[in-house]
């Protein structure tokens, strides 16, 4: 899987992290990933399959496009 992605004019680093090292905000249930615009980072929860992480990356990129 890639480690960087460009959304518009900004390049975002993609980091696979463990939920325990939490940058992931979990309100209820599972958190698959987050995008942080101020840090230019997308965090993906490493506890899930590659297929789920790919779907989560698409989801977070869509957040990046919409903002």
C-alpha positions in Angstrom: 0.0 0.0 0.0 1.2 3.5 -0.7 2.7 5.8 2.0 1.8 9.2 0.5 -1.1 10.6 -1.5 -1.7 14.0 -3.0 -5.2 15.6 -2.5 -5.4 18.9 -4.3 -2.2 20.8 -3.7 -1.4 19.0 -0.4 0.5 15.8 0.1 -0.6 13.6 2.9 1.6 11.0 4.6 -0.3 7.7 5.3 0.6 6.0 8.6 -0.6 2.6 9.8 -0.9 2.8 13.5 -2.1 0.6 16.4 -5.2 1.8 18.2 -3.3 1.7 21.5 -0.8 4.3 20.2 -3.9 6.3 19.6 -4.1 9.2 17.5 -7.4 7.6 16.5 -10.4 9.2 18.2 -12.8 6.4 19.1 -16.2 7.7 20.3 -18.1 4.4 20.0 -17.2 1.2 18.2 -14.3 0.8 15.9 -12.3 3.6 14.3 -10.8 2.6 11.0 -8.9 5.8 10.3 -8.7 9.6 10.4 -7.4 12.5 8.3 -5.6 15.3 10.0 -5.5 18.4 7.8 -3.2 20.4 10.1 -0.5 17.6 10.1 -1.1 16.5 6.5 -1.5 12.9 7.7 -3.9 10.1 7.2 -3.9 7.5 9.9 -5.2 3.9 9.2 -5.9 1.5 12.0 -3.5 -1.4 11.6 -5.8 -3.9 13.3 -7.9 -4.4 10.2 -7.3 -6.2 6.9 -5.5 -4.7 3.9 -8.9 -4.6 2.1 -10.5 -2.6 5.0 -7.5 -0.2 5.1 -7.9 0.4 1.4 -11.6 1.2 1.8 -10.7 3.4 4.7 -8.1 5.3 2.7 -10.7 6.0 0.0 -13.1 7.2 2.7 -10.5 9.5 4.2 -9.4 10.9 0.8 -13.1 11.7 0.1 -13.1 13.7 3.3 -10.0 15.5 2.0 -11.6 16.3 -1.3 -14.8 17.6 0.3 -13.0 20.1 2.6 
